[in-house]
Amino acid sequence: MAVDTGGEWALASRWDVVGGIVRLVFSLVFHDLPEWVRYPLLAFGCAVVVHLGLGWLRERFGGPADEDEVVHESEADVR
């Protein structure tokens, strides 16, 4: 978001942008949309947040992906 401050443009912080987006979504979901659109959209948004959260948790606390695979290293020379 940009703000005109007497002839000069100043960029808003990213938190101002996030706040603006949250206010926009809140007004769309809770005021302007009919119920038959509002509830599926809200459910989809919640599902996306849960999916991203679980993916982040898997990356953060999960073990290595190929944990079951056993790797045998031999001392033999390969030519």
LUMPA-763062 format. One record per residue: residue number from 1; y, z, x of N, C-alpha, C, O in turn. Coordinates in nm, 4 decimals. Layout:
N
<node num="NUM" n_yy="Y" n_zz="Z" n_xx="X" ca_yy="Y" ca_zz="Z" ca_xx="X" c_yy="Y" c_zz="Z" c_xx="X" o_yy="Y" o_zz="Z" o_xx="X"/>
...
This chain:
79
<node num="1" n_yy="-0.1163" n_zz="0.0000" n_xx="0.0838" ca_yy="0.0000" ca_zz="0.0000" ca_xx="0.0000" c_yy="0.1230" c_zz="0.0000" c_xx="0.0887" o_yy="0.1258" o_zz="0.0661" o_xx="0.1925"/>
<node num="2" n_yy="0.2220" n_zz="-0.0722" n_xx="0.0488" ca_yy="0.3466" ca_zz="-0.0759" ca_xx="0.1257" c_yy="0.4594" c_zz="-0.0245" c_xx="0.0373" o_yy="0.4616" o_zz="-0.0473" o_xx="-0.0837"/>
<node num="3" n_yy="0.5522" n_zz="0.0447" n_xx="0.1005" ca_yy="0.6644" ca_zz="0.1027" ca_xx="0.0285" c_yy="0.7930" c_zz="0.0492" c_xx="0.0899" o_yy="0.8083" o_zz="0.0480" o_xx="0.2120"/>
<node num="4" n_yy="0.8862" n_zz="0.0047" n_xx="0.0043" ca_yy="1.0145" ca_zz="-0.0449" ca_xx="0.0529" c_yy="1.1080" c_zz="0.0741" c_xx="0.0698" o_yy="1.1432" o_zz="0.1406" o_xx="-0.0277"/>
<node num="5" n_yy="1.1482" n_zz="0.1006" n_xx="0.1941" ca_yy="1.2376" ca_zz="0.2134" ca_xx="0.2215" c_yy="1.3723" c_zz="0.1613" c_xx="0.2678" o_yy="1.4050" o_zz="0.1698" o_xx="0.3862"/>
<node num="6" n_yy="1.4507" n_zz="0.1073" n_xx="0.1753" ca_yy="1.5853" ca_zz="0.0619" ca_xx="0.2094" c_yy="1.5869" c_zz="-0.0592" c_xx="0.3002" o_yy="1.6609" o_zz="-0.0608" o_xx="0.3987"/>
<node num="7" n_yy="1.5087" n_zz="-0.1593" n_xx="0.2705" ca_yy="1.5088" ca_zz="-0.2803" ca_xx="0.3507" c_yy="1.3960" c_zz="-0.2874" c_xx="0.4510" o_yy="1.3649" o_zz="-0.3962" o_xx="0.4995"/>
<node num="8" n_yy="1.3338" n_zz="-0.1762" n_xx="0.4838" ca_yy="1.2214" ca_zz="-0.1749" ca_xx="0.5770" c_yy="1.0938" c_zz="-0.1409" c_xx="0.5003" o_yy="1.0966" o_zz="-0.0669" o_xx="0.4020"/>
<node num="9" n_yy="0.9835" n_zz="-0.1957" n_xx="0.5467" ca_yy="0.8552" ca_zz="-0.1693" ca_xx="0.4818" c_yy="0.7791" c_zz="-0.0650" c_xx="0.5630" o_yy="0.7702" o_zz="-0.0749" o_xx="0.6854"/>
<node num="10" n_yy="0.7253" n_zz="0.0334" n_xx="0.4951" ca_yy="0.6445" ca_zz="0.1361" ca_xx="0.5594" c_yy="0.5074" c_zz="0.1366" c_xx="0.4924" o_yy="0.4971" o_zz="0.1336" o_xx="0.3698"/>
<node num="11" n_yy="0.4045" n_zz="0.1403" n_xx="0.5725" ca_yy="0.2694" ca_zz="0.1433" ca_xx="0.5186" c_yy="0.2324" c_zz="0.2851" c_xx="0.4793" o_yy="0.2633" o_zz="0.3801" o_xx="0.5512"/>
<node num="12" n_yy="0.1669" n_zz="0.2994" n_xx="0.3665" ca_yy="0.1211" ca_zz="0.4304" ca_xx="0.3212" c_yy="-0.0045" c_zz="0.4687" c_xx="0.3997" o_yy="-0.0719" o_zz="0.3834" o_xx="0.4574"/>
<node num="13" n_yy="-0.0338" n_zz="0.5957" n_xx="0.4006" ca_yy="-0.1541" ca_zz="0.6394" ca_xx="0.4705" c_yy="-0.2772" c_zz="0.5966" c_xx="0.3918" o_yy="-0.2679" o_zz="0.5606" o_xx="0.2745"/>
<node num="14" n_yy="-0.3911" n_zz="0.6007" n_xx="0.4570" ca_yy="-0.5136" ca_zz="0.5584" ca_xx="0.3885" c_yy="-0.5489" c_zz="0.6543" c_xx="0.2764" o_yy="-0.6140" o_zz="0.6141" o_xx="0.1799"/>
<node num="15" n_yy="-0.5076" n_zz="0.7810" n_xx="0.2863" ca_yy="-0.5353" ca_zz="0.8756" ca_xx="0.1784" c_yy="-0.4521" c_zz="0.8434" c_xx="0.0550" o_yy="-0.4962" o_zz="0.8677" o_xx="-0.0573"/>
<node num="16" n_yy="-0.3323" n_zz="0.7889" n_xx="0.0745" ca_yy="-0.2541" ca_zz="0.7439" ca_xx="-0.0406" c_yy="-0.3224" c_zz="0.6269" c_xx="-0.1094" o_yy="-0.3229" o_zz="0.6172" o_xx="-0.2321"/>
<node num="17" n_yy="-0.3793" n_zz="0.5391" n_xx="-0.0302" ca_yy="-0.4513" ca_zz="0.4243" ca_xx="-0.0869" c_yy="-0.5748" c_zz="0.4722" c_xx="-0.1622" o_yy="-0.6016" o_zz="0.4255" o_xx="-0.2729"/>
<node num="18" n_yy="-0.6508" n_zz="0.5655" n_xx="-0.1030" ca_yy="-0.7694" ca_zz="0.6192" ca_xx="-0.1691" c_yy="-0.7296" c_zz="0.6893" c_xx="-0.2992" o_yy="-0.7964" o_zz="0.6733" o_xx="-0.4013"/>
<node num="19" n_yy="-0.6218" n_zz="0.7663" n_xx="-0.2956" ca_yy="-0.5752" ca_zz="0.8333" ca_xx="-0.4166" c_yy="-0.5359" c_zz="0.7344" c_xx="-0.5249" o_yy="-0.5638" o_zz="0.7570" o_xx="-0.6427"/>
<node num="20" n_yy="-0.4714" n_zz="0.6250" n_xx="-0.4862" ca_yy="-0.4345" ca_zz="0.5216" ca_xx="-0.5821" c_yy="-0.5553" c_zz="0.4550" c_xx="-0.6445" o_yy="-0.5566" o_zz="0.4275" o_xx="-0.7645"/>
<node num="21" n_yy="-0.6565" n_zz="0.4290" n_xx="-0.5638" ca_yy="-0.7786" ca_zz="0.3668" ca_xx="-0.6153" c_yy="-0.8509" c_zz="0.4621" c_xx="-0.7098" o_yy="-0.9012" o_zz="0.4198" o_xx="-0.8139"/>
<node num="22" n_yy="-0.8566" n_zz="0.5905" n_xx="-0.6745" ca_yy="-0.9212" ca_zz="0.6889" ca_xx="-0.7615" c_yy="-0.8467" c_zz="0.6997" c_xx="-0.8940" o_yy="-0.9096" o_zz="0.7062" o_xx="-0.9996"/>
<node num="23" n_yy="-0.7144" n_zz="0.7016" n_xx="-0.8901" ca_yy="-0.6366" ca_zz="0.7068" ca_xx="-1.0145" c_yy="-0.6598" c_zz="0.5825" c_xx="-1.0994" o_yy="-0.6694" o_zz="0.5919" o_xx="-1.2217"/>
<node num="24" n_yy="-0.6690" n_zz="0.4659" n_xx="-1.0355" ca_yy="-0.6944" ca_zz="0.3421" ca_xx="-1.1081" c_yy="-0.8307" c_zz="0.3449" c_xx="-1.1760" o_yy="-0.8425" o_zz="0.3118" o_xx="-1.2940"/>
<node num="25" n_yy="-0.9339" n_zz="0.3845" n_xx="-1.1013" ca_yy="-1.0685" ca_zz="0.3903" ca_xx="-1.1576" c_yy="-1.0742" c_zz="0.4937" c_xx="-1.2698" o_yy="-1.1350" o_zz="0.4693" o_xx="-1.3740"/>
<node num="26" n_yy="-1.0113" n_zz="0.6084" n_xx="-1.2488" ca_yy="-1.0109" ca_zz="0.7122" ca_xx="-1.3518" c_yy="-0.9445" c_zz="0.6619" c_xx="-1.4795" o_yy="-0.9943" o_zz="0.6857" o_xx="-1.5895"/>
<node num="27" n_yy="-0.8323" n_zz="0.5924" n_xx="-1.4646" ca_yy="-0.7636" ca_zz="0.5434" ca_xx="-1.5843" c_yy="-0.8445" c_zz="0.4338" c_xx="-1.6539" o_yy="-0.8462" o_zz="0.4266" o_xx="-1.7768"/>
<node num="28" n_yy="-0.9113" n_zz="0.3488" n_xx="-1.5764" ca_yy="-0.9942" ca_zz="0.2455" ca_xx="-1.6375" c_yy="-1.1136" c_zz="0.3046" c_xx="-1.7108" o_yy="-1.1440" o_zz="0.2658" o_xx="-1.8235"/>
<node num="29" n_yy="-1.1807" n_zz="0.3983" n_xx="-1.6460" ca_yy="-1.3039" ca_zz="0.4523" ca_xx="-1.7019" c_yy="-1.2765" c_zz="0.5435" c_xx="-1.8204" o_yy="-1.3510" o_zz="0.5401" o_xx="-1.9184"/>
<node num="30" n_yy="-1.1726" n_zz="0.6241" n_xx="-1.8141" ca_yy="-1.1542" ca_zz="0.7254" ca_xx="-1.9167" c_yy="-1.0487" c_zz="0.6915" c_xx="-2.0215" o_yy="-1.0319" o_zz="0.7667" o_xx="-2.1175"/>
<node num="31" n_yy="-0.9771" n_zz="0.5800" n_xx="-2.0055" ca_yy="-0.8727" ca_zz="0.5520" ca_xx="-2.1032" c_yy="-0.8801" c_zz="0.4119" c_xx="-2.1634" o_yy="-0.8688" o_zz="0.3973" o_xx="-2.2851"/>
<node num="32" n_yy="-0.8986" n_zz="0.3108" n_xx="-2.0829" ca_yy="-0.8805" ca_zz="0.1743" ca_xx="-2.1288" c_yy="-1.0075" c_zz="0.1038" c_xx="-2.1743" o_yy="-1.0003" o_zz="0.0127" o_xx="-2.2568"/>
<node num="33" n_yy="-1.1218" n_zz="0.1428" n_xx="-2.1236" ca_yy="-1.2443" ca_zz="0.0689" ca_xx="-2.1544" c_yy="-1.3129" c_zz="0.1244" c_xx="-2.2789" o_yy="-1.3067" o_zz="0.2446" o_xx="-2.3044"/>
<node num="34" n_yy="-1.3785" n_zz="0.0378" n_xx="-2.3567" ca_yy="-1.4580" ca_zz="0.0881" ca_xx="-2.4691" c_yy="-1.5827" c_zz="0.1604" c_xx="-2.4171" o_yy="-1.6248" o_zz="0.1401" o_xx="-2.3033"/>
<node num="35" n_yy="-1.6393" n_zz="0.2428" n_xx="-2.5007" ca_yy="-1.7534" ca_zz="0.3253" ca_xx="-2.4588" c_yy="-1.8736" c_zz="0.2432" c_xx="-2.4150" o_yy="-1.9436" o_zz="0.2826" o_xx="-2.3217"/>
<node num="36" n_yy="-1.8995" n_zz="0.1300" n_xx="-2.4798" ca_yy="-2.0177" ca_zz="0.0512" ca_xx="-2.4459" c_yy="-2.0057" c_zz="-0.0125" c_xx="-2.3074" o_yy="-2.1061" o_zz="-0.0564" o_xx="-2.2513"/>
<node num="37" n_yy="-1.8853" n_zz="-0.0181" n_xx="-2.2518" ca_yy="-1.8663" ca_zz="-0.0662" ca_xx="-2.1149" c_yy="-1.8524" c_zz="0.0516" c_xx="-2.0191" o_yy="-1.9000" o_zz="0.0466" o_xx="-1.9057"/>
<node num="38" n_yy="-1.7880" n_zz="0.1556" n_xx="-2.0652" ca_yy="-1.7562" ca_zz="0.2714" ca_xx="-1.9809" c_yy="-1.8813" c_zz="0.3406" c_xx="-1.9292" o_yy="-1.8911" o_zz="0.3674" o_xx="-1.8095"/>
<node num="39" n_yy="-1.9781" n_zz="0.3703" n_xx="-2.0171" ca_yy="-2.0940" ca_zz="0.4488" ca_xx="-1.9757" c_yy="-2.1888" c_zz="0.3739" c_xx="-1.8816" o_yy="-2.2344" o_zz="0.4333" o_xx="-1.7839"/>
<node num="40" n_yy="-2.2203" n_zz="0.2466" n_xx="-1.9062" ca_yy="-2.3027" ca_zz="0.1761" ca_xx="-1.8056" c_yy="-2.2330" c_zz="0.1626" c_xx="-1.6708" o_yy="-2.2977" o_zz="0.1708" o_xx="-1.5665"/>
<node num="41" n_yy="-2.1010" n_zz="0.1420" n_xx="-1.6722" ca_yy="-2.0258" ca_zz="0.1326" ca_xx="-1.5470" c_yy="-2.0273" c_zz="0.2652" c_xx="-1.4734" o_yy="-2.0432" o_zz="0.2686" o_xx="-1.3514"/>
<node num="42" n_yy="-2.0109" n_zz="0.3737" n_xx="-1.5465" ca_yy="-2.0150" ca_zz="0.5062" ca_xx="-1.4862" c_yy="-2.1540" c_zz="0.5359" c_xx="-1.4298" o_yy="-2.1657" o_zz="0.5925" o_xx="-1.3211"/>
<node num="43" n_yy="-2.2586" n_zz="0.4985" n_xx="-1.5022" ca_yy="-2.3953" ca_zz="0.5190" ca_xx="-1.4543" c_yy="-2.4220" c_zz="0.4361" c_xx="-1.3288" o_yy="-2.4856" o_zz="0.4837" o_xx="-1.2348"/>
<node num="44" n_yy="-2.3732" n_zz="0.3120" n_xx="-1.3278" ca_yy="-2.3908" ca_zz="0.2269" ca_xx="-1.2097" c_yy="-2.3177" c_zz="0.2863" c_xx="-1.0888" o_yy="-2.3720" o_zz="0.2883" o_xx="-0.9783"/>
<node num="45" n_yy="-2.1973" n_zz="0.3337" n_xx="-1.1092" ca_yy="-2.1215" ca_zz="0.3952" ca_xx="-0.9998" c_yy="-2.1909" c_zz="0.5182" c_xx="-0.9444" o_yy="-2.1955" o_zz="0.5383" o_xx="-0.8231"/>
<node num="46" n_yy="-2.2452" n_zz="0.6011" n_xx="-1.0340" ca_yy="-2.3179" ca_zz="0.7199" ca_xx="-0.9891" c_yy="-2.4442" c_zz="0.6809" c_xx="-0.9127" o_yy="-2.4779" o_zz="0.7437" o_xx="-0.8124"/>
<node num="47" n_yy="-2.5139" n_zz="0.5778" n_xx="-0.9596" ca_yy="-2.6350" ca_zz="0.5325" ca_xx="-0.8914" c_yy="-2.6029" c_zz="0.4798" c_xx="-0.7520" o_yy="-2.6785" o_zz="0.5035" o_xx="-0.6577"/>
<node num="48" n_yy="-2.4924" n_zz="0.4091" n_xx="-0.7385" ca_yy="-2.4512" ca_zz="0.3583" ca_xx="-0.6067" c_yy="-2.4193" c_zz="0.4736" c_xx="-0.5128" o_yy="-2.4592" o_zz="0.4714" o_xx="-0.3963"/>
<node num="49" n_yy="-2.3481" n_zz="0.5738" n_xx="-0.5619" ca_yy="-2.3139" ca_zz="0.6894" ca_xx="-0.4781" c_yy="-2.4397" c_zz="0.7637" c_xx="-0.4346" o_yy="-2.4502" o_zz="0.8041" o_xx="-0.3188"/>
<node num="50" n_yy="-2.5348" n_zz="0.7823" n_xx="-0.5251" ca_yy="-2.6598" ca_zz="0.8501" ca_xx="-0.4904" c_yy="-2.7391" c_zz="0.7676" c_xx="-0.3899" o_yy="-2.7938" o_zz="0.8227" o_xx="-0.2944"/>
<node num="51" n_yy="-2.7461" n_zz="0.6362" n_xx="-0.4100" ca_yy="-2.8196" ca_zz="0.5486" ca_xx="-0.3179" c_yy="-2.7588" c_zz="0.5543" c_xx="-0.1775" o_yy="-2.8318" o_zz="0.5667" o_xx="-0.0792"/>
<node num="52" n_yy="-2.6280" n_zz="0.5453" n_xx="-0.1677" ca_yy="-2.5624" ca_zz="0.5517" ca_xx="-0.0368" c_yy="-2.5799" c_zz="0.6889" c_xx="0.0274" o_yy="-2.5990" o_zz="0.6991" o_xx="0.1485"/>
<node num="53" n_yy="-2.5733" n_zz="0.7935" n_xx="-0.0533" ca_yy="-2.5928" ca_zz="0.9279" ca_xx="0.0002" c_yy="-2.7326" c_zz="0.9492" c_xx="0.0543" o_yy="-2.7504" o_zz="1.0073" o_xx="0.1613"/>
<node num="54" n_yy="-2.8331" n_zz="0.9017" n_xx="-0.0206" ca_yy="-2.9706" ca_zz="0.9153" ca_xx="0.0273" c_yy="-2.9955" c_zz="0.8316" c_xx="0.1521" o_yy="-3.0674" o_zz="0.8750" o_xx="0.2421"/>
<node num="55" n_yy="-2.9374" n_zz="0.7133" n_xx="0.1585" ca_yy="-2.9501" ca_zz="0.6310" ca_xx="0.2790" c_yy="-2.8887" c_zz="0.6992" c_xx="0.3997" o_yy="-2.9445" o_zz="0.6961" o_xx="0.5093"/>
<node num="56" n_yy="-2.7720" n_zz="0.7616" n_xx="0.3784" ca_yy="-2.7072" ca_zz="0.8339" ca_xx="0.4881" c_yy="-2.7935" c_zz="0.9517" c_xx="0.5323" o_yy="-2.8074" o_zz="0.9771" o_xx="0.6519"/>
<node num="57" n_yy="-2.8515" n_zz="1.0238" n_xx="0.4361" ca_yy="-2.9368" ca_zz="1.1372" ca_xx="0.4715" c_yy="-3.0618" c_zz="1.0925" c_xx="0.5469" o_yy="-3.1052" o_zz="1.1597" o_xx="0.6404"/>
<node num="58" n_yy="-3.1206" n_zz="0.9780" n_xx="0.5061" ca_yy="-3.2379" ca_zz="0.9262" ca_xx="0.5780" c_yy="-3.2028" c_zz="0.8917" c_xx="0.7219" o_yy="-3.2794" o_zz="0.9219" o_xx="0.8134"/>
<node num="59" n_yy="-3.0888" n_zz="0.8292" n_xx="0.7426" ca_yy="-3.0476" ca_zz="0.7950" ca_xx="0.8790" c_yy="-3.0168" c_zz="0.9194" c_xx="0.9600" o_yy="-3.0495" o_zz="0.9271" o_xx="1.0784"/>
<node num="60" n_yy="-2.9548" n_zz="1.0152" n_xx="0.8969" ca_yy="-2.9095" ca_zz="1.1345" ca_xx="0.9678" c_yy="-3.0251" c_zz="1.2265" c_xx="1.0052" o_yy="-3.0323" o_zz="1.2744" o_xx="1.1184"/>
<node num="61" n_yy="-3.1156" n_zz="1.2515" n_xx="0.9105" ca_yy="-3.2189" ca_zz="1.3510" ca_xx="0.9326" c_yy="-3.3602" c_zz="1.2946" c_xx="0.9398" o_yy="-3.4543" o_zz="1.3700" o_xx="0.9643"/>
<node num="62" n_yy="-3.3778" n_zz="1.1655" n_xx="0.9193" ca_yy="-3.5109" ca_zz="1.1055" ca_xx="0.9227" c_yy="-3.5605" c_zz="1.0902" c_xx="1.0648" o_yy="-3.4826" o_zz="1.0862" o_xx="1.1600"/>
<node num="63" n_yy="-3.6905" n_zz="1.0817" n_xx="1.0768" ca_yy="-3.7506" ca_zz="1.0607" ca_xx="1.2071" c_yy="-3.7452" c_zz="0.9142" c_xx="1.2454" o_yy="-3.6858" o_zz="0.8329" o_xx="1.1746"/>
<node num="64" n_yy="-3.8067" n_zz="0.8807" n_xx="1.3569" ca_yy="-3.8114" ca_zz="0.7396" ca_xx="1.3952" c_yy="-3.8884" c_zz="0.6578" c_xx="1.2924" o_yy="-3.9812" o_zz="0.7077" o_xx="1.2287"/>
<node num="65" n_yy="-3.8493" n_zz="0.5331" n_xx="1.2770" ca_yy="-3.9086" ca_zz="0.4473" ca_xx="1.1738" c_yy="-4.0561" c_zz="0.4202" c_xx="1.1997" o_yy="-4.1348" o_zz="0.4171" o_xx="1.1052"/>
<node num="66" n_yy="-4.0958" n_zz="0.4003" n_xx="1.3255" ca_yy="-4.2341" ca_zz="0.3676" ca_xx="1.3599" c_yy="-4.3069" c_zz="0.4917" c_xx="1.4126" o_yy="-4.3671" o_zz="0.4871" o_xx="1.5199"/>
<node num="67" n_yy="-4.3019" n_zz="0.5985" n_xx="1.3404" ca_yy="-4.3595" ca_zz="0.7244" ca_xx="1.3849" c_yy="-4.5125" c_zz="0.7204" c_xx="1.3869" o_yy="-4.5744" o_zz="0.7855" o_xx="1.4711"/>
<node num="68" n_yy="-4.5740" n_zz="0.6454" n_xx="1.2958" ca_yy="-4.7203" ca_zz="0.6405" ca_xx="1.2873" c_yy="-4.7820" c_zz="0.5518" c_xx="1.3949" o_yy="-4.9006" o_zz="0.5644" o_xx="1.4254"/>
<node num="69" n_yy="-4.7036" n_zz="0.4638" n_xx="1.4516" ca_yy="-4.7554" ca_zz="0.3714" ca_xx="1.5513" c_yy="-4.7738" c_zz="0.4445" c_xx="1.6840" o_yy="-4.6821" o_zz="0.5097" o_xx="1.7339"/>
<node num="70" n_yy="-4.8953" n_zz="0.4324" n_xx="1.7406" ca_yy="-4.9266" ca_zz="0.4975" ca_xx="1.8678" c_yy="-4.9125" c_zz="0.3962" c_xx="1.9789" o_yy="-4.9659" o_zz="0.2856" o_xx="1.9699"/>
<node num="71" n_yy="-4.8420" n_zz="0.4325" n_xx="2.0824" ca_yy="-4.8221" ca_zz="0.3438" ca_xx="2.1964" c_yy="-4.8984" c_zz="0.4027" c_xx="2.3138" o_yy="-4.8759" o_zz="0.5169" o_xx="2.3538"/>
<node num="72" n_yy="-4.9900" n_zz="0.3217" n_xx="2.3687" ca_yy="-5.0676" ca_zz="0.3647" ca_xx="2.4852" c_yy="-5.0151" c_zz="0.2923" c_xx="2.6079" o_yy="-5.0097" o_zz="0.1694" o_xx="2.6133"/>
<node num="73" n_yy="-4.9773" n_zz="0.3713" n_xx="2.7045" ca_yy="-4.9313" ca_zz="0.3109" ca_xx="2.8305" c_yy="-5.0422" c_zz="0.3288" c_xx="2.9345" o_yy="-5.0972" o_zz="0.4375" o_xx="2.9522"/>
<node num="74" n_yy="-5.0722" n_zz="0.2195" n_xx="3.0015" ca_yy="-5.1786" ca_zz="0.2273" ca_xx="3.1021" c_yy="-5.1161" c_zz="0.2213" c_xx="3.2410" o_yy="-5.0046" o_zz="0.1727" o_xx="3.2602"/>
<node num="75" n_yy="-5.1913" n_zz="0.2718" n_xx="3.3353" ca_yy="-5.1462" ca_zz="0.2726" ca_xx="3.4732" c_yy="-5.1851" c_zz="0.1434" c_xx="3.5461" o_yy="-5.1490" o_zz="0.1253" o_xx="3.6623"/>
<node num="76" n_yy="-5.2578" n_zz="0.0542" n_xx="3.4796" ca_yy="-5.3057" ca_zz="-0.0679" ca_xx="3.5434" c_yy="-5.1906" c_zz="-0.1632" c_xx="3.5705" o_yy="-5.0975" o_zz="-0.1757" o_xx="3.4910"/>
<node num="77" n_yy="-5.1996" n_zz="-0.2315" n_xx="3.6873" ca_yy="-5.0988" ca_zz="-0.3313" ca_xx="3.7217" c_yy="-5.1263" c_zz="-0.4596" c_xx="3.6449" o_yy="-5.2415" o_zz="-0.4998" o_xx="3.6284"/>
<node num="78" n_yy="-5.0236" n_zz="-0.5211" n_xx="3.5998" ca_yy="-5.0364" ca_zz="-0.6481" ca_xx="3.5284" c_yy="-4.9803" c_zz="-0.7558" c_xx="3.6177" o_yy="-4.8695" o_zz="-0.7435" o_xx="3.6698"/>
<node num="79" n_yy="-5.0591" n_zz="-0.8640" n_xx="3.6356" ca_yy="-5.0125" ca_zz="-0.9716" ca_xx="3.7235" c_yy="-4.9974" c_zz="-1.0984" c_xx="3.6453" o_yy="-4.9590" o_zz="-1.2012" o_xx="3.7011"/>
